[in-house]
């Protein structure tokens, strides 16, 4: 059985479309759909409850738990052999899960896999990222894709016809064997928003598995339709998560260098001065909008 887990935060229309697309392509396949509501408004949640059915349940969080914790709430309710995490603004336009599961069954070394991402306007979108690091932050992707194409496959190349290994896949569509997901510890619930894929991609590799893109099947993603409504808040949280990941996965010198580089850049841009305290704060997670304390949920 496949467990589809969808996060919802005040996006009942997107979520309904996502659920409908699952039922359209997997109506005859044993599956369950777990919608995790991240404390939406009462009106939005009431609209969401119309989705409840024989194979669809709603887990209601009493706080906005963010990406990691919200998905973990859903995973704890799942009974499937495979966990497919979808953003609510994803639409499945074909059966892209069955071939991915077949590939996972034949390749036990793969810990997580995704299909090719496309935007809803018909434009292609990147389905993976290269590994975070100070060199990449300073120089960008292009030079590494040119110098070392095996390690850094070109993100814009859509001509591939075979699955390929990457450092991290995008979080809008992530398919795990359930046992692997729990073996690596699931999502880091300290991260409220952004860079969850980097963190879990590193742990996939740490445990000896691979992150893989399956390029010959696709899904649509509205891309950004469900992010934080305040651009300033979103940017601040993105940097908080990135500093946290630097501290977790890189040596202290690299973390300090990343902070120093950004302080210097922001000093010359007054509109970005609001971000400087983020890079000066020792315990940067204290600035996060993530909820603290024990989280509660109901089904």
C-alpha positions as CSV (number, residue, x, y, z in Angstrom):
1,X,0.0,0.0,0.0
2,X,1.0,3.6,-0.7
3,X,0.5,6.3,1.9
4,X,0.2,9.8,0.4
5,X,0.9,12.5,2.9
6,X,-0.2,16.1,2.0
7,X,0.4,19.2,4.1
8,X,-2.3,21.9,4.1
9,X,-2.1,25.4,5.4
10,X,-5.1,27.5,4.3
11,X,-5.0,26.0,0.8
12,X,-8.1,23.7,0.7
13,X,-8.7,24.2,-3.0
14,X,-5.1,23.2,-3.9
15,X,-5.3,20.2,-1.5
16,X,-8.6,19.1,-3.0
17,X,-7.1,19.2,-6.5
18,X,-4.1,17.2,-5.3
19,X,-6.4,14.6,-3.7
20,X,-8.5,14.4,-6.8
21,X,-5.4,13.8,-9.0
22,X,-4.4,10.9,-6.7
23,X,-7.8,9.3,-6.9
24,X,-7.8,9.7,-10.7
25,X,-4.6,7.8,-11.2
26,X,-4.6,5.4,-8.2
27,X,-8.3,4.7,-7.6
28,X,-7.8,1.0,-8.3
29,X,-4.5,0.7,-6.4
30,X,-4.5,0.2,-2.6
31,X,-3.6,3.5,-1.0
32,X,-4.5,5.9,1.7
33,X,-4.3,9.7,1.8
34,X,-3.4,11.6,5.0
35,X,-3.9,15.3,4.9
36,X,-2.2,17.2,7.7
37,X,-3.7,20.5,8.4
38,X,-1.2,23.0,9.9
39,X,-3.7,24.9,12.0
40,X,-5.6,26.6,9.1
41,X,-8.3,29.1,9.8
42,X,-11.7,27.7,10.8
43,X,-13.2,28.5,7.5
44,X,-10.4,26.8,5.5
45,X,-10.4,23.8,7.8
46,X,-14.2,23.4,7.4
47,X,-13.8,23.4,3.6
48,X,-11.0,20.8,4.0
49,X,-13.2,18.4,5.9
50,X,-15.3,17.6,2.8
51,X,-12.3,15.5,1.6
52,X,-12.7,12.9,4.4
53,X,-13.6,9.5,2.9
54,X,-12.9,5.8,3.0
55,X,-9.3,6.3,2.1
56,X,-8.7,9.9,3.1
57,X,-8.2,11.2,6.7
58,X,-7.3,14.6,8.1
59,X,-4.8,15.1,10.9
60,X,-5.5,18.5,12.5
61,X,-2.5,20.2,14.2
62,X,-3.2,22.7,16.9
63,X,-0.2,24.8,15.8
64,X,1.4,25.6,12.5
65,X,4.0,22.8,12.7
66,X,5.9,23.7,9.5
67,X,7.1,21.2,6.9
68,X,9.1,18.7,8.9
69,X,6.9,18.3,12.0
70,X,3.7,18.4,9.9
71,X,4.9,15.6,7.7
72,X,6.0,13.6,10.7
73,X,2.5,13.8,12.1
74,X,1.2,12.4,8.9
75,X,3.9,9.7,8.7
76,X,3.0,8.5,12.2
77,X,-0.5,7.7,11.0
78,X,0.6,6.0,7.8
79,X,0.3,2.2,7.2
80,X,1.8,2.0,3.8
81,X,5.0,0.2,2.7
82,X,5.9,3.5,0.8
83,X,5.4,7.1,2.0
84,X,4.8,9.7,-0.7
85,X,5.1,13.2,0.6
86,X,3.4,15.8,-1.6
87,X,3.0,19.6,-1.4
88,X,-0.7,20.5,-1.5
89,X,-0.1,22.5,-4.8
90,X,1.1,19.4,-6.6
91,X,-1.0,17.8,-9.3
92,X,-0.4,14.2,-10.6
93,X,-1.0,14.1,-14.3
94,X,0.0,10.5,-14.8
95,X,0.8,7.4,-12.9
96,X,4.2,8.5,-11.8
97,X,4.3,6.5,-8.6
98,X,4.0,2.9,-9.9
99,X,7.2,3.1,-12.0
100,X,9.1,4.7,-9.1
101,X,8.0,2.0,-6.7
102,X,9.1,-0.7,-9.2
103,X,12.5,1.0,-9.4
104,X,12.8,1.1,-5.6
105,X,12.0,-2.6,-5.4
106,X,14.8,-3.3,-7.9
107,X,17.3,-1.0,-6.3
108,X,17.5,-1.4,-2.5
109,X,20.3,1.2,-2.4
110,X,17.8,4.0,-3.2
111,X,16.5,5.8,-0.2
112,X,14.3,8.4,-1.8
113,X,13.1,9.1,-5.3
114,X,11.2,11.7,-7.2
115,X,9.7,12.3,-10.7
116,X,10.5,15.2,-13.1
117,X,8.9,18.4,-11.8
118,X,7.1,20.8,-14.2
119,X,5.3,24.1,-13.4
120,X,1.6,24.4,-13.9
121,X,2.2,26.8,-16.8
122,X,4.0,24.1,-18.8
123,X,7.5,25.2,-18.0
124,X,10.1,22.8,-16.8
125,X,11.4,23.1,-13.2
126,X,14.4,21.7,-11.4
127,X,13.8,18.5,-9.6
128,X,17.0,18.5,-7.6
129,X,19.7,20.7,-6.1
130,X,23.4,20.3,-5.6
131,X,24.9,20.0,-2.1
132,X,25.0,23.1,0.0
133,X,28.4,24.5,0.7
134,X,30.4,27.7,0.9
135,X,32.0,27.2,-2.5
136,X,28.7,26.8,-4.1
137,X,27.3,29.8,-2.3
138,X,30.2,31.9,-3.6
139,X,30.5,30.6,-7.1
140,X,27.1,29.2,-8.0
141,X,26.1,26.0,-9.8
142,X,27.3,26.6,-13.3
143,X,31.0,26.3,-12.8
144,X,30.7,23.0,-10.9
145,X,28.4,21.6,-13.5
146,X,31.0,22.4,-16.1
147,X,34.0,21.3,-14.2
148,X,32.6,18.1,-12.7
149,X,29.4,17.0,-14.6
150,X,29.3,13.5,-13.0
151,X,29.2,14.8,-9.5
152,X,27.1,17.9,-10.4
153,X,24.7,16.9,-13.2
154,X,23.3,19.8,-15.1
155,X,20.0,20.8,-13.5
156,X,18.5,22.2,-16.7
157,X,19.2,19.1,-18.8
158,X,15.8,17.5,-19.5
159,X,17.1,15.1,-22.1
160,X,17.9,12.3,-19.6
161,X,16.1,9.0,-20.0
162,X,17.6,7.0,-17.2
163,X,17.3,7.5,-13.4
164,X,20.3,9.4,-11.9
165,X,21.8,10.1,-8.5
166,X,21.8,13.6,-7.0
167,X,22.6,15.2,-3.7
168,X,19.1,16.2,-2.8
169,X,15.7,16.1,-4.4
170,X,13.0,18.8,-4.1
171,X,10.6,18.5,-1.3
172,X,7.4,18.9,-3.3
173,X,7.4,15.2,-4.2
174,X,9.4,12.7,-2.2
175,X,8.8,8.9,-2.2
176,X,10.5,6.8,0.4
177,X,10.3,3.1,1.4
178,X,8.8,3.4,4.8
179,X,11.4,1.4,6.6
180,X,14.2,3.6,5.1
181,X,12.3,6.8,6.2
182,X,12.2,5.7,9.8
183,X,15.7,4.2,9.7
184,X,17.2,7.6,8.9
185,X,15.0,9.4,11.4
186,X,12.4,11.1,9.2
187,X,12.4,14.8,8.8
188,X,14.3,17.1,11.2
189,X,11.5,18.8,13.1
190,X,13.8,21.6,14.1
191,X,13.5,23.0,10.6
192,X,10.3,24.9,10.1
193,X,10.7,25.8,6.5
194,X,13.3,25.4,3.7
195,X,16.3,23.2,3.3
196,X,14.6,20.1,4.7
197,X,15.6,18.3,1.5
198,X,19.3,19.1,2.1
199,X,19.2,17.7,5.6
200,X,17.4,14.5,4.8
201,X,19.4,14.1,1.6
202,X,22.6,14.2,3.7
203,X,21.2,11.5,6.1
204,X,20.1,9.4,3.1
205,X,23.8,9.4,2.1
206,X,25.0,9.0,5.6
207,X,23.1,5.7,5.9
208,X,24.5,4.4,2.6
209,X,21.4,5.2,0.4
210,X,21.0,7.3,-2.7
211,X,18.8,10.2,-3.7
212,X,17.5,9.6,-7.2
213,X,15.5,11.4,-9.9
214,X,13.4,9.4,-12.3
215,X,13.2,11.7,-15.3
216,X,10.7,10.0,-17.7
217,X,7.6,10.6,-15.6
218,X,6.3,14.0,-14.5
219,X,4.1,15.9,-12.1
220,X,3.0,19.5,-11.9
221,X,3.8,21.9,-9.1
222,X,2.4,25.4,-8.7
223,X,5.8,26.2,-7.0
224,X,5.4,28.7,-4.2
225,X,1.7,28.9,-4.1
226,X,1.7,27.7,-0.5
227,X,4.7,29.4,1.0
228,X,4.6,32.0,3.8
229,X,2.5,35.0,2.9
230,X,5.1,37.5,4.1
231,X,8.2,37.7,1.8
232,X,10.3,39.1,4.6
233,X,9.2,36.4,7.0
234,X,9.9,33.7,4.4
235,X,13.4,35.1,3.6
236,X,14.3,35.3,7.3
237,X,13.1,31.7,8.0
238,X,15.0,30.4,4.9
239,X,18.3,31.9,6.3
240,X,17.6,30.5,9.8
241,X,17.2,27.1,8.3
242,X,20.3,27.4,6.2
243,X,22.4,28.5,9.2
244,X,21.0,25.6,11.2
245,X,22.0,23.2,8.4
246,X,25.5,24.7,8.1
247,X,26.0,24.3,11.9
248,X,24.7,20.7,11.7
249,X,26.6,19.4,8.7
250,X,29.6,21.7,8.2
251,X,32.6,22.4,10.4
252,X,32.4,25.6,12.6
253,X,34.7,27.6,10.3
254,X,32.4,27.1,7.3
255,X,29.4,28.2,9.3
256,X,31.2,31.4,10.5
257,X,32.4,32.1,7.0
258,X,28.8,31.8,5.7
259,X,27.5,34.2,8.3
260,X,30.3,36.7,7.7
261,X,29.8,36.6,3.9
262,X,26.1,37.4,4.3
263,X,26.6,40.2,6.8
264,X,29.0,41.9,4.4
265,X,26.5,41.6,1.5
266,X,23.6,42.8,3.6
267,X,25.4,45.8,4.9
268,X,25.5,47.3,1.4
269,X,21.7,46.7,0.9
270,X,19.6,48.7,3.3
271,X,16.4,46.8,2.3
272,X,18.1,43.6,3.7
273,X,19.3,45.1,7.0
274,X,16.4,43.3,8.8
275,X,18.3,40.0,8.1
276,X,21.6,41.0,9.8
277,X,20.4,40.0,13.3
278,X,19.9,36.5,11.9
279,X,23.6,36.2,11.1
280,X,24.7,37.7,14.4
281,X,22.6,35.6,16.6
282,X,24.4,32.7,18.3
283,X,21.3,30.5,18.9
284,X,19.7,31.3,15.5
285,X,16.8,28.9,16.1
286,X,15.5,31.2,18.8
287,X,14.4,33.5,16.0
288,X,12.5,30.9,14.1
289,X,8.7,31.0,13.8
290,X,8.6,27.3,14.5
291,X,6.4,26.4,17.5
292,X,8.2,25.3,20.7
293,X,7.1,22.7,23.3
294,X,5.2,19.5,22.8
295,X,3.0,19.6,19.7
296,X,-0.6,18.2,19.7
297,X,-2.6,16.8,16.9
298,X,-6.0,15.3,16.4
299,X,-7.5,13.1,13.7
